[in-house]
Amino acid sequence: MNTIKKLRYRYWPDRAIGELLAKQWMETAVPLIVLLVVVASFSSVVENFLSFNSISMLLRESGEIGFIVFGMALVLIVGGIDLSVGSMYAICNVLVLYLIHVLEWTVFPAVGLTLLCGALMGAINGVLIGYLKLRAFLTTLVTLIVFRAIFNLIQFEWAVAIASAVPDSLLWDELGNGTFLFLPVSTCIFIVIAILFHVFLTRMRGGWHVMAVGGSRRSAYNSGLPVSRIAALAYVASGVFSAIAAILFAARVGSSSADTGTGIEILVLAAALLGGIRLGGGKGSVAKAILGTLIVLIVTNSLRGLSIPAGYIRMSLAFIMIAAVTLDIRWFKNRGKALSELYVSPGYLDLPAAPKTNVESHTPYAVNNKLGHTQLIGLGKIESPEDVILDDEDNLYCGNRHGDIVRFFAPDYQRMEIYAHIGGQPLGMAFSKSGDLYVCVGGMGLYCVKYQTRQVEKATDETGRSLLSVVDDSRLRLADDLDIAPDGRIFFSEATVRYEMHEWPIDSLEGRGNGRIICYDPSTGRTQTVLKNLVFPNGVCIASDGQSLLFAESWACRISRFWFDGPKKGKVEIVISDLPGYPDNINRASDGNYWVAIMGMRSPAFDLAMKSPAFRRRMVKRLGQDEWLAPNINVGCVIKCNEQGEVLESLWDNTGENHPMITSMREHRGYLYLGGISNNRIGRYKLENADVDFVQHPIKKA
């Protein structure tokens, strides 16, 4: 029965479904489905629907109308609307034709002036809406009328001259009707700009600012963003996009008519909404804009091919738009519900029986009070010193929850300073041979504090993506502890790839292999995953052979050994399988053995719950997070073990008052220094028969 349960919770795809639903690109599921339905529907009723000529024409029109949709999408994302795009498009169309046909300008100056004209018209909207705070709908409705009137005037004056002249420009002809790699030139231009626009929205600060302003203008303003300028520039960009579309249309058609751009604002607004870009702002993507454009053009062109009157085409488009928007809204709401139901996916974890720790048991884990009278360093002056480390001069370093590395000066550790400001929560630390301090930072990755300058540099914050992984495992969520191999490679643990640092209780409830061991090579800059599917891997320590490492899996309550080099490369062996608590950092002892921090002790209730995934799932659904079962990490101890898994001794504070919670320890010159992520102090314990010259990370000074 237990075997069946293990297989069910290991291979049932509910976890993968939750991961898929959590992806940003899943928001495009509805417009993609609508596009597929539209293609399937019209391909069966429209003759030559999938012919080369039909597809080529669709691509050309998409490369023109798509630019206007980009502009509309950007304005919608920032929280506005632009009804004047059709009129701006018409003016730019007749302007570029006049410059090239009548005034005989070359292509580049004519295109440049047309783009400037589009930017100026967009700037008028931007100033009125962004700076003067006028209503976007009414303002762009007025500018639609004004720009259309201007177009009618210049169209009346220039139409005959434009139609009478034929420009002699190969570049202009190529722009309108040329191909590149079997694709229309306009489509190639559209693809390039679409990629750049995607990078802008998703990878650049300007795009993030646009999303922030659209999501909440008040919050964006309170965070210091220039909200008025960002909103105004969105309208400027809309004008430029309209101008690009007008230039490509003019190059293809070579003429202008009185109805140019008429009703196009409704077409592009429908495309944006069909793509899933919401009127409320703060949400949108290039993919959605492209999908919406394709849907609208396929519907309109196919209905024209079936000789459907224009009025019916508009009605059909309206019905499709209403249905798609309704479906998108329902999908958005139900996707959130499904995500909350499926994302947290408890697994089956059957732990070995916990060894006894009571005094009468006389086991190596038996409770004592050896840590009951440790010296306290920095009491009340620091918060959350998760790890501690010392340099050759006996100075003590630790992190704090404010994002700093704090240094206490030897010999009395009364004087302290901020050694470096990291920005995130510093966790595991290790000195390189040259004295650089490498730090695992929760939510940020692996960072380095330079020895001479104290300059903080990012070492790595991502690995290569795995093609077969549903989880996007490239970004480092919770880099935890590290150690440095003799050849300089840095091995560190990432406790979970699914949750952030403050969400560790959720990962403990899952009890799954969400973690991994990662190797970063400073000589090449390469970062790669060397071991995955680990249950909250925590402490990492290079073994005595220099070819393997010991690592702790907290929720599995075990310590294992992994060979990264040598004849046993790639092999994993369990060293201790039945710890009485949750192991954290591991460090070397002066006698060749290893110190292991136990950050909390197991409880029968939580162990039993780990064998009942269905119970934990019901708990997650029905109770608030503050009522969930969670591992006890309030009381712990330190144990010493050897590479064969033999536990040699343990150190406890049986009252829990002096040093109640331990996540790390570091032996240095006859003392054991203790850190705890929930503590406001560092402990210092005098070891008996320890090597007073032992230093964990000797530094080779230049």
FIKE-266463 format. One record per residue (C-alpha): x, y, z; residue number from 1. Coordinates in steps of 0.05 Angstrom, whole numbers, plus 5000, padded with zeros to 4 digits. Each point is the difference from the previous one (the first is absolute). Example, Ala and Ser with C-alpha at 12.3 -4.5 7.8 and 13.67 -1.06 7.14 Angstrom:
2
[atom [5246 4910 5156] 1]
[atom [5027 5069 4987] 2]
***
This chain:
702
[atom [5000 5000 5000] 1]
[atom [5056 5048 5018] 2]
[atom [5034 4984 4933] 3]
[atom [4937 5018 4962] 4]
[atom [4994 5065 5039] 5]
[atom [5072 5018 4986] 6]
[atom [4991 4988 4925] 7]
[atom [4935 5039 4999] 8]
[atom [5029 5062 5033] 9]
[atom [5064 4996 4960] 10]
[atom [4972 4993 4930] 11]
[atom [4929 5029 5002] 12]
[atom [5003 5064 4958] 13]
[atom [4963 5047 5048] 14]
[atom [5067 5033 5019] 15]
[atom [5019 5009 4927] 16]
[atom [4931 5030 4985] 17]
[atom [5009 5049 5058] 18]
[atom [5069 5020 4972] 19]
[atom [4970 5011 4931] 20]
[atom [4944 5043 5027] 21]
[atom [5050 5043 5037] 22]
[atom [5038 5019 4937] 23]
[atom [4990 5070 4973] 24]
[atom [4993 4973 4929] 25]
[atom [4939 4960 5021] 26]
[atom [4961 5066 4999] 27]
[atom [5002 4995 4924] 28]
[atom [4964 4933 5001] 29]
[atom [4932 5031 4984] 30]
[atom [5020 5043 4940] 31]
[atom [5041 4941 4973] 32]
[atom [4940 4954 5005] 33]
[atom [4956 5052 4966] 34]
[atom [5051 5007 4944] 35]
[atom [5002 4925 4989] 36]
[atom [4924 4996 4999] 37]
[atom [4996 5057 4950] 38]
[atom [5052 4969 4955] 39]
[atom [4966 4932 5003] 40]
[atom [4931 5030 4986] 41]
[atom [5019 5043 4940] 42]
[atom [5049 4951 4969] 43]
[atom [4942 4953 4986] 44]
[atom [4954 5053 4968] 45]
[atom [5046 5049 4966] 46]
[atom [5031 4979 4935] 47]
[atom [5076 5004 4997] 48]
[atom [5002 5021 5073] 49]
[atom [5068 4969 5011] 50]
[atom [5029 5016 4931] 51]
[atom [5067 5036 4993] 52]
[atom [4968 5064 4975] 53]
[atom [4949 5002 5057] 54]
[atom [5053 4989 5053] 55]
[atom [5046 5051 4967] 56]
[atom [4945 5053 5000] 57]
[atom [4982 4984 5072] 58]
[atom [5073 5009 5020] 59]
[atom [5005 5067 4964] 60]
[atom [4938 5027 5032] 61]
[atom [5021 4973 5068] 62]
[atom [5066 5036 4992] 63]
[atom [4962 5065 4990] 64]
[atom [4939 4996 5046] 65]
[atom [5042 4964 5053] 66]
[atom [5040 5064 5012] 67]
[atom [4938 5039 5016] 68]
[atom [4978 4944 5046] 69]
[atom [5068 5005 5035] 70]
[atom [4987 5074 5012] 71]
[atom [4929 4987 5026] 72]
[atom [5026 4944 5044] 73]
[atom [5053 5044 5031] 74]
[atom [4948 5054 5016] 75]
[atom [4952 4949 5029] 76]
[atom [5055 4970 5043] 77]
[atom [5016 5068 5029] 78]
[atom [4927 5009 5017] 79]
[atom [4974 5043 4943] 80]
[atom [4968 4994 4931] 81]
[atom [5016 5032 4933] 82]
[atom [4942 5010 4952] 83]
[atom [5040 5046 4954] 84]
[atom [5045 4946 4971] 85]
[atom [4960 4996 4936] 86]
[atom [5005 5075 4987] 87]
[atom [5074 5002 5017] 88]
[atom [5009 4941 4952] 89]
[atom [4964 5037 4944] 90]
[atom [5040 5064 5008] 91]
[atom [5066 4963 5001] 92]
[atom [4979 4960 4939] 93]
[atom [4985 5061 4957] 94]
[atom [5061 5037 5027] 95]
[atom [5051 4947 4980] 96]
[atom [4967 4992 4932] 97]
[atom [5003 5075 4988] 98]
[atom [5073 5003 5020] 99]
[atom [5021 4943 4955] 100]
[atom [4952 5007 4941] 101]
[atom [4994 5075 4994] 102]
[atom [5061 5031 5034] 103]
[atom [5043 4941 4977] 104]
[atom [5036 4992 5066] 105]
[atom [5042 4939 5010] 106]
[atom [4973 4945 5045] 107]
[atom [5039 5012 5064] 108]
[atom [4985 5075 5009] 109]
[atom [4927 4988 4982] 110]
[atom [4993 4943 5049] 111]
[atom [5036 5040 5054] 112]
[atom [4954 5060 4993] 113]
[atom [4938 4955 4999] 114]
[atom [5022 4966 5064] 115]
[atom [5012 5068 5031] 116]
[atom [4929 5021 4979] 117]
[atom [4971 4938 5033] 118]
[atom [5040 5014 5064] 119]
[atom [4976 5072 5002] 120]
[atom [4927 4980 4993] 121]
[atom [5010 4947 5054] 122]
[atom [5033 5053 5043] 123]
[atom [4938 5043 4996] 124]
[atom [4960 4943 5030] 125]
[atom [5055 4987 5050] 126]
[atom [5003 5071 5026] 127]
[atom [4925 5006 5006] 128]
[atom [4991 4933 5034] 129]
[atom [5066 4989 5036] 130]
[atom [5014 5070 5025] 131]
[atom [4933 5036 4999] 132]
[atom [4963 4938 5026] 133]
[atom [4944 5003 4949] 134]
[atom [4956 4939 4988] 135]
[atom [5033 4954 4950] 136]
[atom [4936 4979 4965] 137]
[atom [4973 5070 4990] 138]
[atom [5067 5030 4983] 139]
[atom [5018 4950 4946] 140]
[atom [4929 5004 4973] 141]
[atom [5010 5075 4991] 142]
[atom [5069 4992 4969] 143]
[atom [4970 4946 4954] 144]
[atom [4952 5052 4973] 145]
[atom [5053 5055 4995] 146]
[atom [5052 4955 4967] 147]
[atom [4948 4973 4952] 148]
[atom [4981 5071 4980] 149]
[atom [5073 5016 4987] 150]
[atom [5006 4938 4958] 151]
[atom [4939 5018 4959] 152]
[atom [5029 5068 4985] 153]
[atom [5069 4976 4978] 154]
[atom [4971 4940 4964] 155]
[atom [4956 5046 4958] 156]
[atom [5061 5043 4983] 157]
[atom [5051 4945 4986] 158]
[atom [4960 4940 4974] 159]
[atom [5005 5017 4926] 160]
[atom [5074 5016 5003] 161]
[atom [5015 4936 5037] 162]
[atom [4960 4957 4951] 163]
[atom [5033 5034 4940] 164]
[atom [5072 4986 5020] 165]
[atom [5036 4934 5000] 166]
[atom [5063 4999 5043] 167]
[atom [5064 4970 4972] 168]
[atom [5027 4966 5062] 169]
[atom [5019 4927 5005] 170]
[atom [5005 5005 5076] 171]
[atom [4928 5027 5004] 172]
[atom [4975 4944 4955] 173]
[atom [5038 4948 5040] 174]
[atom [4971 5027 5064] 175]
[atom [4930 4992 4975] 176]
[atom [5002 4937 4958] 177]
[atom [5068 4967 5010] 178]
[atom [5016 4935 5035] 179]
[atom [5057 4975 5044] 180]
[atom [5008 4926 5013] 181]
[atom [4931 4988 4968] 182]
[atom [4969 5048 5049] 183]
[atom [4973 5070 4983] 184]
[atom [5048 5055 5020] 185]
[atom [4945 5032 5042] 186]
[atom [4993 4934 5038] 187]
[atom [5075 4996 5012] 188]
[atom [4999 5071 5028] 189]
[atom [4941 4982 5043] 190]
[atom [5035 4938 5028] 191]
[atom [5063 5040 5018] 192]
[atom [4961 5056 5034] 193]
[atom [4955 4949 5035] 194]
[atom [5061 4966 5031] 195]
[atom [5028 5067 5022] 196]
[atom [4932 5020 5028] 197]
[atom [4996 4934 5038] 198]
[atom [5069 5011 5029] 199]
[atom [4979 5071 5020] 200]
[atom [4937 4977 5036] 201]
[atom [5030 4939 5035] 202]
[atom [5074 5014 5010] 203]
[atom [5011 5075 5003] 204]
[atom [4986 5051 5054] 205]
[atom [4956 5042 4955] 206]
[atom [4953 4942 4987] 207]
[atom [4996 4984 5074] 208]
[atom [4983 5073 5014] 209]
[atom [4944 4997 4948] 210]
[atom [4971 4938 5033] 211]
[atom [5006 5031 5069] 212]
[atom [4964 5064 4979] 213]
[atom [4944 4960 4967] 214]
[atom [4994 4953 5060] 215]
[atom [4993 5056 5052] 216]
[atom [5015 5072 4986] 217]
[atom [4998 5020 5072] 218]
[atom [5049 4946 5020] 219]
[atom [5045 5017 4942] 220]
[atom [4999 5073 5020] 221]
[atom [5014 4984 5073] 222]
[atom [5060 4958 4979] 223]
[atom [5030 5060 4964] 224]
[atom [4983 4984 4927] 225]
[atom [4986 5060 4954] 226]
[atom [4929 4978 4985] 227]
[atom [4980 5059 4957] 228]
[atom [5062 4993 4955] 229]
[atom [4991 4925 4993] 230]
[atom [4927 5008 4980] 231]
[atom [5017 5056 4951] 232]
[atom [5056 4960 4967] 233]
[atom [4952 4941 4990] 234]
[atom [4957 5045 4956] 235]
[atom [5062 5025 4963] 236]
[atom [5018 4927 4986] 237]
[atom [4929 4988 4976] 238]
[atom [5008 5056 4950] 239]
[atom [5067 4972 4975] 240]
[atom [4971 4930 4992] 241]
[atom [4942 5029 4960] 242]
[atom [5050 5037 4956] 243]
[atom [5039 4936 4987] 244]
[atom [4936 4964 4979] 245]
[atom [4982 5059 4954] 246]
[atom [5068 4999 4967] 247]
[atom [4996 4925 4985] 248]
[atom [4929 5007 4974] 249]
[atom [5019 5059 4956] 250]
[atom [5059 4962 4971] 251]
[atom [4956 4941 4983] 252]
[atom [4939 5036 4972] 253]
[atom [5032 5064 4974] 254]
[atom [4937 5043 5007] 255]
[atom [4955 5033 5051] 256]
[atom [4924 5004 5002] 257]
[atom [4950 5040 5040] 258]
[atom [4982 4939 5043] 259]
[atom [5071 4981 5018] 260]
[atom [5003 4981 5074] 261]
[atom [4925 5006 5009] 262]
[atom [4976 4952 5054] 263]
[atom [5070 4972 5011] 264]
[atom [4999 5021 5073] 265]
[atom [4943 4951 5012] 266]
[atom [5037 4945 4962] 267]
[atom [5064 5008 5041] 268]
[atom [4962 5007 5066] 269]
[atom [4964 4936 4983] 270]
[atom [5067 4966 4985] 271]
[atom [5030 5023 5066] 272]
[atom [4939 4976 5040] 273]
[atom [4996 4935 4961] 274]
[atom [5073 4988 5017] 275]
[atom [4984 5006 5074] 276]
[atom [5027 5070 5015] 277]
[atom [4953 5028 5052] 278]
[atom [4971 5070 5003] 279]
[atom [5019 5006 5073] 280]
[atom [5074 5004 4985] 281]
[atom [5061 4966 5030] 282]
[atom [4994 4937 4958] 283]
[atom [5021 4985 4929] 284]
[atom [5053 4970 4955] 285]
[atom [5025 5001 4929] 286]
[atom [4975 4929 4990] 287]
[atom [4930 5021 5018] 288]
[atom [5001 5058 4952] 289]
[atom [5024 4956 4943] 290]
[atom [4948 4946 5014] 291]
[atom [4945 5053 5002] 292]
[atom [5024 5030 4935] 293]
[atom [4999 4933 4965] 294]
[atom [4930 4983 5025] 295]
[atom [4971 5066 4976] 296]
[atom [5033 4998 4932] 297]
[atom [4981 4927 4988] 298]
[atom [4928 5013 5018] 299]
[atom [4992 5064 4959] 300]
[atom [5038 4975 4939] 301]
[atom [4963 4933 5000] 302]
[atom [4932 5032 5005] 303]
[atom [5017 5047 4944] 304]
[atom [5022 4940 4959] 305]
[atom [4931 4970 5012] 306]
[atom [4968 5065 4974] 307]
[atom [4970 5016 5067] 308]
[atom [4976 5073 5005] 309]
[atom [5043 5047 5041] 310]
[atom [4946 5010 5052] 311]
[atom [4996 4925 5014] 312]
[atom [5076 4997 5004] 313]
[atom [5000 5052 5055] 314]
[atom [4944 4964 5037] 315]
[atom [5037 4934 4996] 316]
[atom [5063 5032 5025] 317]
[atom [4962 5031 5057] 318]
[atom [4969 4933 5020] 319]
[atom [5068 4965 4998] 320]
[atom [5031 5056 5040] 321]
[atom [4946 4997 5054] 322]
[atom [5006 4924 5004] 323]
[atom [5076 5002 5003] 324]
[atom [5002 5055 5053] 325]
[atom [4948 4963 5042] 326]
[atom [5039 4935 4994] 327]
[atom [5064 5036 5017] 328]
[atom [4970 5031 5063] 329]
[atom [4972 4933 5022] 330]
[atom [5067 4967 4985] 331]
[atom [5037 5053 5040] 332]
[atom [4956 4989 5061] 333]
[atom [4997 4924 4996] 334]
[atom [5074 4994 4985] 335]
[atom [5015 5033 5066] 336]
[atom [4953 4952 5036] 337]
[atom [5030 4940 4965] 338]
[atom [5070 5024 5016] 339]
[atom [4985 5006 5074] 340]
[atom [4970 4930 4998] 341]
[atom [5055 4966 4962] 342]
[atom [5066 5037 5010] 343]
[atom [5014 4975 5070] 344]
[atom [5009 4926 4987] 345]
[atom [5018 4958 5061] 346]
[atom [5040 4937 4988] 347]
[atom [5010 4936 5038] 348]
[atom [5060 5000 5047] 349]
[atom [5009 4941 5046] 350]
[atom [5054 5018 5051] 351]
[atom [5038 4947 5040] 352]
[atom [4985 4998 5074] 353]
[atom [5034 5056 5037] 354]
[atom [5055 4979 5049] 355]
[atom [4987 5016 5073] 356]
[atom [5029 5064 5029] 357]
[atom [4978 4996 5072] 358]
[atom [5054 4997 5053] 359]
[atom [4984 4929 5020] 360]
[atom [5010 4974 4930] 361]
[atom [5076 5008 5004] 362]
[atom [5004 5008 4925] 363]
[atom [5048 5049 4967] 364]
[atom [4940 5046 4992] 365]
[atom [4983 5001 5074] 366]
[atom [4981 5069 5025] 367]
[atom [5053 5037 5041] 368]
[atom [5013 5071 5020] 369]
[atom [5069 5012 4969] 370]
[atom [4975 5062 4964] 371]
[atom [4964 5027 5061] 372]
[atom [5057 5047 5018] 373]
[atom [5030 5022 4934] 374]
[atom [5028 5069 4992] 375]
[atom [4951 5045 4963] 376]
[atom [5026 5048 4946] 377]
[atom [4960 5059 4974] 378]
[atom [4939 4986 5044] 379]
[atom [4944 5046 4977] 380]
[atom [5045 5033 4948] 381]
[atom [4987 4952 4942] 382]
[atom [4940 4964 4971] 383]
[atom [4999 4934 4962] 384]
[atom [5074 4980 4998] 385]
[atom [4985 4937 4959] 386]
[atom [5073 4984 4989] 387]
[atom [5065 5021 5032] 388]
[atom [5072 4999 4975] 389]
[atom [5068 5024 5023] 390]
[atom [5061 5025 4963] 391]
[atom [5075 4988 5014] 392]
[atom [5001 5058 5048] 393]
[atom [4943 4970 5042] 394]
[atom [4949 5053 4979] 395]
[atom [4930 4973 5000] 396]
[atom [4950 5011 4942] 397]
[atom [4926 4987 4997] 398]
[atom [4939 5023 4961] 399]
[atom [4939 5037 5024] 400]
[atom [4929 5005 4976] 401]
[atom [5012 5072 4976] 402]
[atom [5044 4975 4944] 403]
[atom [5068 5014 5032] 404]
[atom [5063 4961 5014] 405]
[atom [5021 5020 5070] 406]
[atom [5072 4993 5026] 407]
[atom [5017 4993 5073] 408]
[atom [5073 5016 5016] 409]
[atom [5044 4952 5039] 410]
[atom [5019 4987 5054] 411]
[atom [4940 5020 5043] 412]
[atom [4948 5009 4944] 413]
[atom [4971 5062 5033] 414]
[atom [5014 5047 4942] 415]
[atom [4961 4989 4936] 416]
[atom [4990 5031 4931] 417]
[atom [4961 4990 4936] 418]
[atom [5050 4963 4957] 419]
[atom [4957 5001 4938] 420]
[atom [4928 5012 4979] 421]
[atom [4972 4944 4958] 422]
[atom [4927 5019 4996] 423]
[atom [4969 4932 5013] 424]
[atom [5002 4951 5058] 425]
[atom [5072 4972 5004] 426]
[atom [4999 4925 5014] 427]
[atom [5060 4954 4990] 428]
[atom [5070 5031 4994] 429]
[atom [5070 4976 4981] 430]
[atom [5067 5033 4989] 431]
[atom [5039 4984 4936] 432]
[atom [5075 4990 5003] 433]
[atom [5011 5072 4978] 434]
[atom [4956 5027 5056] 435]
[atom [4937 5016 4960] 436]
[atom [4937 4986 5040] 437]
[atom [4947 4960 4962] 438]
[atom [4930 5006 5027] 439]
[atom [4935 4964 4983] 440]
[atom [4945 5052 5001] 441]
[atom [4927 4978 5006] 442]
[atom [4960 5021 4939] 443]
[atom [5062 5029 4964] 444]
[atom [5051 4945 4988] 445]
[atom [5075 4995 5013] 446]
[atom [5038 5064 5013] 447]
[atom [5072 5018 5014] 448]
[atom [5030 5053 5046] 449]
[atom [5070 5017 4974] 450]
[atom [5056 4993 5051] 451]
[atom [5037 5066 4989] 452]
[atom [4944 5047 4978] 453]
[atom [4938 4969 5034] 454]
[atom [4965 5011 4934] 455]
[atom [4938 4956 4993] 456]
[atom [4995 4962 4934] 457]
[atom [4949 4951 4974] 458]
[atom [5032 4932 4988] 459]
[atom [4938 4966 4972] 460]
[atom [4925 5004 5006] 461]
[atom [4977 4947 4950] 462]
[atom [5018 4934 4968] 463]
[atom [4986 4973 4931] 464]
[atom [4927 4982 4987] 465]
[atom [4982 4927 4996] 466]
[atom [4960 4981 4938] 467]
[atom [4963 4944 5037] 468]
[atom [4983 5040 5063] 469]
[atom [4932 5031 5010] 470]
[atom [5029 5045 5054] 471]
[atom [5041 5058 4973] 472]
[atom [5061 4980 5039] 473]
[atom [5047 5053 4972] 474]
[atom [4987 5053 5053] 475]
[atom [5029 4987 5069] 476]
[atom [4944 5006 5052] 477]
[atom [5034 4978 5064] 478]
[atom [5075 4991 4996] 479]
[atom [5016 4975 5070] 480]
[atom [5069 4974 5019] 481]
[atom [5066 4990 4963] 482]
[atom [5070 4975 5002] 483]
[atom [5060 5008 4954] 484]
[atom [5036 4941 4968] 485]
[atom [5076 4997 4997] 486]
[atom [5000 5021 4927] 487]
[atom [4957 5062 5015] 488]
[atom [4933 4975 4977] 489]
[atom [4943 5021 5046] 490]
[atom [4947 4949 5018] 491]
[atom [4937 5027 5031] 492]
[atom [4930 4977 5016] 493]
[atom [4934 5029 4977] 494]
[atom [4950 4977 5051] 495]
[atom [4939 5006 4954] 496]
[atom [4987 5020 4928] 497]
[atom [4925 5010 5012] 498]
[atom [4996 5047 5060] 499]
[atom [5031 5063 5026] 500]
[atom [5039 5005 5065] 501]
[atom [4940 5022 5042] 502]
[atom [4959 4942 4972] 503]
[atom [5043 4945 5030] 504]
[atom [4940 4972 5041] 505]
[atom [4964 4984 4935] 506]
[atom [5060 4963 4973] 507]
[atom [5004 4960 5065] 508]
[atom [4926 4981 4991] 509]
[atom [5014 4974 4930] 510]
[atom [5058 4956 5023] 511]
[atom [5022 4992 4928] 512]
[atom [5066 5003 4964] 513]
[atom [4996 5074 4982] 514]
[atom [5073 5016 5013] 515]
[atom [5067 4991 4966] 516]
[atom [5076 5007 5006] 517]
[atom [5032 5049 4953] 518]
[atom [5072 5011 4978] 519]
[atom [5027 5068 4981] 520]
[atom [5069 5004 4968] 521]
[atom [5031 5070 5008] 522]
[atom [5053 4985 4947] 523]
[atom [4947 4989 4946] 524]
[atom [4939 5035 5029] 525]
[atom [4960 4937 4986] 526]
[atom [4944 4980 5048] 527]
[atom [4969 4931 4995] 528]
[atom [4955 4954 5041] 529]
[atom [5040 4938 5021] 530]
[atom [4947 4966 5044] 531]
[atom [4925 5010 5002] 532]
[atom [4935 4974 5031] 533]
[atom [5026 5010 5071] 534]
[atom [4955 5012 5060] 535]
[atom [5018 5071 5023] 536]
[atom [5076 4993 4993] 537]
[atom [5033 5045 5051] 538]
[atom [5071 4992 5025] 539]
[atom [5057 4986 4952] 540]
[atom [5071 4980 5020] 541]
[atom [5058 4976 4957] 542]
[atom [5023 4932 5026] 543]
[atom [5072 4983 5019] 544]
[atom [5016 4968 4933] 545]
[atom [4986 5064 4961] 546]
[atom [4959 4960 4951] 547]
[atom [4934 4995 5037] 548]
[atom [4955 5041 5044] 549]
[atom [4952 4988 5058] 550]
[atom [4932 5032 4995] 551]
[atom [4940 5003 5046] 552]
[atom [4927 4990 4980] 553]
[atom [4960 5035 5054] 554]
[atom [4930 4971 4993] 555]
[atom [5027 4931 4984] 556]
[atom [5041 5003 5064] 557]
[atom [5062 4970 4968] 558]
[atom [5071 5014 4978] 559]
[atom [5028 4973 4935] 560]
[atom [5065 5001 4962] 561]
[atom [5008 5018 4926] 562]
[atom [5062 4987 4958] 563]
[atom [5010 5056 4949] 564]
[atom [5069 4974 4978] 565]
[atom [5041 4937 5002] 566]
[atom [4984 4927 4985] 567]
[atom [4932 5005 5037] 568]
[atom [4979 5063 4963] 569]
[atom [4925 5010 5000] 570]
[atom [4986 4950 5055] 571]
[atom [4958 5018 5062] 572]
[atom [5003 4962 5066] 573]
[atom [4960 5012 5063] 574]
[atom [5045 5013 5060] 575]
[atom [4947 5009 5054] 576]
[atom [4928 4982 4984] 577]
[atom [4964 5010 5066] 578]
[atom [5018 5065 5033] 579]
[atom [4956 5021 5059] 580]
[atom [4990 5069 4970] 581]
[atom [5008 5043 4938] 582]
[atom [5073 5009 4979] 583]
[atom [5026 5067 4976] 584]
[atom [5072 5023 4988] 585]
[atom [5059 4952 5001] 586]
[atom [5072 5020 5013] 587]
[atom [5066 4965 5013] 588]
[atom [5028 4986 5068] 589]
[atom [5073 5004 5019] 590]
[atom [5005 4925 5012] 591]
[atom [4978 4982 4929] 592]
[atom [4927 4989 5018] 593]
[atom [4940 5045 4986] 594]
[atom [4955 5046 5040] 595]
[atom [4926 5000 4980] 596]
[atom [4949 5051 5024] 597]
[atom [4931 4972 5017] 598]
[atom [4953 5059 4994] 599]
[atom [4939 4966 5030] 600]
[atom [4976 4933 5027] 601]
[atom [4951 4953 4968] 602]
[atom [4931 4989 5030] 603]
[atom [4957 4937 4993] 604]
[atom [4940 5040 4974] 605]
[atom [5039 5032 4942] 606]
[atom [5035 4935 4983] 607]
[atom [4932 4966 4996] 608]
[atom [4973 5056 4957] 609]
[atom [5057 4991 4951] 610]
[atom [4973 4931 4984] 611]
[atom [4930 5028 4986] 612]
[atom [5002 5047 4939] 613]
[atom [4924 5002 4995] 614]
[atom [4995 5025 5072] 615]
[atom [5051 5055 4986] 616]
[atom [4964 5020 4936] 617]
[atom [4934 5008 5037] 618]
[atom [5036 5040 5054] 619]
[atom [5028 5048 4948] 620]
[atom [4932 5010 4968] 621]
[atom [4958 5008 5063] 622]
[atom [5045 5036 5049] 623]
[atom [5037 5065 5001] 624]
[atom [5076 4995 4993] 625]
[atom [5010 5020 5073] 626]
[atom [4962 4937 5020] 627]
[atom [5040 4950 4958] 628]
[atom [5045 4948 5030] 629]
[atom [5073 5020 4994] 630]
[atom [5066 4970 5022] 631]
[atom [5024 5021 5069] 632]
[atom [5061 5045 4989] 633]
[atom [5001 5034 5068] 634]
[atom [5047 4952 5037] 635]
[atom [5059 4964 4971] 636]
[atom [5070 4975 5013] 637]
[atom [5068 4987 4968] 638]
[atom [5026 4930 4986] 639]
[atom [5068 4975 4978] 640]
[atom [5005 4942 4952] 641]
[atom [5051 4966 4955] 642]
[atom [4996 4982 4926] 643]
[atom [4974 4930 5017] 644]
[atom [4938 5030 5033] 645]
[atom [5020 4986 5072] 646]
[atom [4975 5054 5048] 647]
[atom [5055 5015 5049] 648]
[atom [4969 5052 5046] 649]
[atom [4946 5052 5006] 650]
[atom [4996 5069 5031] 651]
[atom [4934 5026 5029] 652]
[atom [4971 5059 5037] 653]
[atom [4947 4961 5038] 654]
[atom [4966 5062 5027] 655]
[atom [4995 5034 4933] 656]
[atom [5018 5067 5031] 657]
[atom [5073 5011 4983] 658]
[atom [5003 4978 4927] 659]
[atom [4932 4973 4982] 660]
[atom [5003 4991 4925] 661]
[atom [5061 4980 4959] 662]
[atom [5008 5002 4924] 663]
[atom [5076 5001 4995] 664]
[atom [5064 4991 5039] 665]
[atom [5073 5013 4983] 666]
[atom [5061 4972 5036] 667]
[atom [5058 5049 5006] 668]
[atom [5062 4997 5043] 669]
[atom [4969 4956 5055] 670]
[atom [4932 5033 5002] 671]
[atom [4933 4984 4967] 672]
[atom [4961 5061 4976] 673]
[atom [4925 4992 4994] 674]
[atom [4950 5035 4955] 675]
[atom [4924 4997 4996] 676]
[atom [4953 5033 4950] 677]
[atom [4949 5013 5055] 678]
[atom [5050 5025 5051] 679]
[atom [5026 5068 5020] 680]
[atom [5068 4976 5022] 681]
[atom [5060 4957 4982] 682]
[atom [5024 4946 5047] 683]
[atom [5072 4983 5016] 684]
[atom [5015 4933 5032] 685]
[atom [5068 4976 5025] 686]
[atom [5016 4931 4972] 687]
[atom [5041 4950 5038] 688]
[atom [5061 4967 4967] 689]
[atom [4990 5041 4936] 690]
[atom [5057 5025 4955] 691]
[atom [5011 5072 5021] 692]
[atom [5034 5014 4933] 693]
[atom [4943 4974 4957] 694]
[atom [4971 5051 4950] 695]
[atom [4942 4982 4955] 696]
[atom [5020 5041 4939] 697]
[atom [5074 5019 5000] 698]
[atom [5013 5060 4955] 699]
[atom [5060 5006 4954] 700]
[atom [5016 5074 5004] 701]
[atom [5036 5033 4942] 702]
***
